[in-house]
Amino acid sequence: MVLTNSCSTEKTGWAHRTYHNTTSHYNGYFNAKELVRLKVKELNEKPEDFNVLLPVFKYPTDEDLQSVTPDMSKAIEKCTRVISKHSIEKKGEQYVKWIDDTYFLMGRAHFYKKEYPKAKEMFTYVSKKFKEEEIHYDALVWLAKTYIEEKNYSKAERILRLAEGEPAFPERLKAEMHKTYADLFIRQENYQLAISDLKAAIDLTKKKKKKARLVYILAQLYQKSGERGMASDAFAQVVELNPDYDMEFYAKIQRALSFSQDWGGKEEIRAELLKMLKDDKNIEFRDQIYYALAELEMADENEEEAIDYYRQSTKASVSNDHQKGLSFYKLGNIFFEKPEYNYAQTYYDSAVTFLRTDFEGYDDLMKLSNNLNDLIAQLETIERQDSLQKVAKMPESARMELIEDLIYQRQLEEEEKQLQMENQMAFNQNQTTTTTLTPGSGNGSDWYFDNPTAAGFGAAEFKKNWGTRKNEDNWRRSNKTQVTVQNDEGQGEEDLGFFVDENGDTIQVTNDWKDPNYYLKDLPLTEDAVIRSDSLIVEAYYKLGIIYKEKLSDSPKSIESLEALNKRFDEHKYIPVIYYRLYRLHDELSHYTEAEYYKNLILNQYPQSDYAKVIRDPESLKEDNMLEIAAAGYYNRIYNNYYRRGYYSQTVTSADEGIVKYKGTTIEPKLEYIRAMSIGQDQGKAAMVQELKALAEKYKGHPIGQKAEETLATLEELEKREAQEQVEAQQQKEETKPESPYKFEPASQHNYIVLVPSKKLSSNNAQVAISNFNRASFKTKNLQVSSVLFTSDTTMITIKSFETAADIKSYTRAFENDKIKLAQIHASGAPIFAISLNNYAVLYQRKNVKEYLDFYNEHYKK
């Protein structure tokens, strides 16, 4: 009877209050609070990316919700039970002191579940219902946080101002309030105001670990504000606070990146970075250290030293593709500004490959890289045709002597390659550092015949410097024509056609590099072949002139290319348009004498041309609508003769001419649109999307801008449809295929497996190579290597162990990309893969490697 009465929530006596206060706290609220506390602790302990601006508060991401939601839901259930069973409220007064805390905790749980309307409801209730309690202010601060997450910044600021203005605002919440202000201002990119509040929060923060993180964010805000010296000092302060290893490492790196000549301290920073290079703990991070050294030298205007460090950064990169891409990007910028476009193209091309697609300015970089690819393609066309013509003009005896020498040199190189393969194991055991080529190294010759095996050796050197490239459709570099051996093995049985030599004899084309005819097949040995070769040179020079001006904004280089074309060829189809382009280019650069010269050439030699009409009286032409009529006729001819018939390359060339010739007319946007569509047909969807995005932005509100947006939307819809069809096809495949004996266990312990075929490679040699690779790239992981006979002709080498599938990801990427230390393993075709311990047992029992690889590719290679 006593127990029944004590459970009543209708009475307010001492016994009832004591019972409900005690049971609500220890039976419900405490357990709910622990659930929230532990999950928040887990969120706060997640690794952070110190290369980007850290958030002031570590809230769950969308990816975190799957693990966060269950515990938060349990906490909400417990809180609801506490309120329903233990709340005693009479005449507006609450007699159980844990009820306000319970409502507040429910609000926080909803907040972490991203259920912001429910969170606001709880925080608003607590702030109004318990105005006399200190928790009123906690609720207001969290209510402001909720509005920040909803991007209602003005409402959030009003609430903070209201709370801050109340005299009873508690001292313990002031640091939290200033952090909330800082978060609010950072979201609005008002970094100066954020700095002020963050400094106030730092002064009020006692725990060194929390203070170090806030100071790190402060330093990042100084970086964002361009206050490099202040940022450098703040990062130094982070180091003094003895944070964990990762934060200390990145604080030192970022301090170097913040160096300013005006602030000083370069030698101290440089010495610290060089010391970090020698620390074995930093082996995996040397790429970032070299990058910081490069930035330090760039800030001190030591460009050559910076280039050397950027290059070392790209070579030291093991698994951090984004850092490799960033170093390539900086190298591209340096050579683009010189300008040395051939080097810039190489570096930008690699940057596009390795940088994450969310990199700021990635789309612009992709477009610039494609433009430079196009530029280099034209330069290579000129270089190649010049080389071919030079050899074609040689006396036959001298030409054959040259070819015999090339074959002899190729034989020596093939023998050297074989010797290198045989000595590869010694190379691995001694961990010899192989010197790699940097872009532009070599003998400096522009004659491709000087090294006919460049493709074979170039590929190996390319992988050393640039890593394994992404396999993408329509990759511009793959479109370049090469006058080198494309198939080292030869295809003697394949019918590759015929060519005619200078004597009129028909010669069968061969892919056998030992056959002298292989080197003759592309030579312009007849008059018709020379004419074709010359036409390719003319087209390349003309395209160079357009690319330099329209895509790279380099008018001097455009002039140089167009004038070189006219100097080499007295007669060609582009003479009038080139005269007009040169007239406009010189006029824009205030080269009035040269502009007058080309203007007179047009007026005297082509008096009836549209160019002459535009020069003589552009205004009257506009008034009479003659230019518009001419532009419309020009557009129709391109559209009907080229675009509709699928001649996309010619469409682009003619559209480029028309855009210059009819600039400012209503036809110009139409020309740009069919140009964009033709580029897409010629170069692929990615190039089309970039061109259409540029058009949509340039002609916003214009019918062509709207058309570009509609086309982009259609492409996006098609992509979604294709993706859906792939999903459905995969689902159908899943339904029909037998159930796999393997289970995907990403959270379980994993090993890395190499199945060595004994006929192709010694398992001992493979183990040595793997151990050397582990020591060089993953020394801190303490990995163990063991082997066991898998089948009669296969040895299973196991590298263990990794805590989860995510932990093994960087190792997998590094292992697959290392073509030096692990060259023989990759050459042997040994299957390599990650596997969980349970699946390891299944695989060893079933011995069906293909079955597991199908499972592995489906679950691990997505």
URKA-V292433 format. One record per backbone hydrogen bond with DSSP energy under -0.5 kcal/mol. NH is the residue of the N-H (numbers start at 1). CO is the residue of the C=O. If there is no record, write none. Layout:
BEGIN
nh={NH/NH}
co={CO/CO}
END
This chain:
BEGIN
nh={5/6/7/7/8/17/18/19/20/21/22/23/24/25/26/27/28/28/29/30/32/33/34/35/36/37/38/39/40/41/42/43/44/45/46/50/52/59/65/66/67/68/69/71/72/73/74/75/76/77/78/79/80/81/82/83/84/85/86/87/89/90/93/95/95/97/99/102/103/104/105/106/107/108/109/110/111/112/113/114/115/116/119/120/121/122/123/124/125/126/127/128/129/130/131/133/136/137/138/139/140/141/142/143/144/145/146/147/148/149/150/151/152/153/156/157/158/159/160/161/162/163/164/165/166/166/169/173/174/177/178/179/180/181/182/183/184/185/186/187/188/189/190/191/194/195/196/197/198/199/200/201/202/203/204/205/205/211/212/213/214/215/216/217/218/219/220/221/222/223/224/225/226/227/228/231/232/233/234/235/236/237/238/239/240/241/241/242/243/248/249/250/251/252/253/254/255/256/257/258/259/263/264/269/270/271/272/273/274/275/276/277/278/278/279/279/282/283/285/286/288/289/290/291/292/293/294/295/296/297/298/299/300/301/302/303/306/307/308/309/310/311/312/313/314/315/316/317/321/324/325/326/327/328/329/330/331/332/333/334/335/336/337/338/339/340/344/345/346/347/348/349/350/351/352/353/354/355/359/362/365/366/367/368/369/370/371/372/373/374/375/376/377/378/379/380/381/382/383/384/385/386/387/388/389/390/391/392/393/394/399/400/401/402/403/404/405/406/407/408/409/410/411/412/413/414/415/416/417/418/419/420/421/422/423/424/427/428/429/430/431/431/432/434/441/448/450/451/452/454/457/458/459/460/461/462/463/464/465/466/467/472/475/476/478/479/480/485/490/494/496/496/499/501/504/507/507/509/513/515/516/518/519/520/521/523/525/530/531/532/533/534/535/536/537/538/539/540/541/542/543/544/545/546/547/548/549/550/551/551/552/553/554/555/558/559/560/561/562/563/564/565/566/567/568/569/570/575/578/579/580/581/582/583/584/585/586/587/588/589/590/591/592/595/596/597/598/599/600/601/602/603/604/605/606/609/613/614/615/616/617/618/621/622/623/624/625/626/627/629/630/631/632/633/634/635/636/637/638/639/640/641/642/643/644/646/647/648/651/652/653/654/655/656/657/658/659/660/661/662/663/665/668/671/672/673/674/675/676/677/678/679/680/681/682/683/684/688/689/690/691/692/693/694/695/696/697/698/699/700/702/705/706/707/708/709/710/711/712/713/714/715/716/717/718/719/720/721/722/723/724/725/726/727/728/729/730/731/732/733/734/735/736/737/745/748/750/751/752/753/754/755/756/756/757/758/758/760/761/766/767/768/769/770/771/772/773/774/775/776/777/778/781/782/784/786/788/790/791/794/795/796/797/797/798/798/799/800/800/802/805/806/808/809/809/810/812/813/814/815/816/817/818/819/823/826/827/828/829/829/830/831/833/835/837/840/841/842/843/844/845/846/847/849/852/853/854/855/856/857/858/859/860/861/861}
co={1/2/3/4/5/13/14/15/16/17/18/19/20/21/22/23/23/24/24/25/28/29/30/31/32/33/34/35/36/37/38/39/40/41/43/48/49/57/61/63/64/64/65/67/68/69/70/71/72/73/74/75/76/77/78/79/80/81/82/83/87/93/90/88/93/95/96/98/99/100/101/102/103/104/105/106/107/108/109/111/110/114/115/116/117/118/119/120/121/122/123/124/125/126/128/130/133/134/134/135/136/137/138/139/140/141/142/143/144/145/146/148/147/151/152/153/154/155/156/157/158/159/160/161/162/163/166/170/171/173/174/175/176/177/178/179/180/181/182/183/184/186/185/189/190/191/192/193/194/195/196/197/198/199/200/201/202/207/208/209/210/211/212/213/214/215/216/217/218/219/220/221/223/222/226/227/228/229/230/231/232/233/234/235/236/237/238/239/238/244/245/246/247/248/249/250/251/252/253/254/256/260/260/265/266/267/268/269/270/271/272/273/274/275/275/276/279/280/282/283/285/285/286/287/288/289/290/291/292/293/294/295/296/298/297/301/302/303/304/305/306/307/308/309/310/311/312/313/319/320/321/322/323/324/325/326/327/328/329/330/331/332/333/334/335/335/340/341/342/343/344/345/346/347/348/349/350/351/356/359/361/362/363/364/365/366/367/368/369/370/371/372/373/374/375/376/377/378/379/380/381/382/383/384/385/386/387/388/389/391/395/396/397/398/399/400/401/402/403/404/405/406/407/408/409/410/411/412/413/414/415/416/417/418/419/421/423/424/425/426/427/428/427/432/438/446/447/448/449/451/453/454/455/456/457/458/459/460/461/462/463/470/472/474/475/476/477/452/487/491/494/509/507/505/501/499/505/497/511/512/514/515/516/517/517/520/523/526/527/528/529/530/531/532/533/534/535/536/537/538/539/540/541/542/543/544/545/546/546/547/547/549/548/553/554/555/556/557/558/559/560/561/562/563/564/565/568/572/574/575/576/577/578/579/580/581/582/583/584/585/587/586/590/591/592/593/594/595/596/597/598/599/600/601/602/606/609/610/611/612/613/614/617/618/619/620/622/621/621/625/626/627/628/629/630/631/632/633/634/635/636/637/638/638/639/643/642/646/647/648/649/650/651/652/653/654/655/656/657/658/660/662/665/667/668/669/670/671/672/673/674/675/676/677/678/679/680/684/685/686/687/688/689/690/691/692/693/694/695/697/699/699/702/703/704/705/706/707/708/709/710/711/712/713/714/715/716/717/718/719/720/721/722/723/724/725/726/727/728/729/730/731/732/733/743/745/802/835/799/833/797/831/754/795/755/756/793/757/757/762/763/764/765/766/767/768/769/770/771/772/773/774/778/779/800/798/796/794/794/791/756/788/754/795/786/796/752/784/798/750/746/746/804/805/806/806/808/809/810/811/812/813/814/817/820/822/823/824/825/826/825/755/753/751/749/836/837/838/839/840/841/842/843/847/848/849/850/851/852/853/854/855/856/856/857}
END
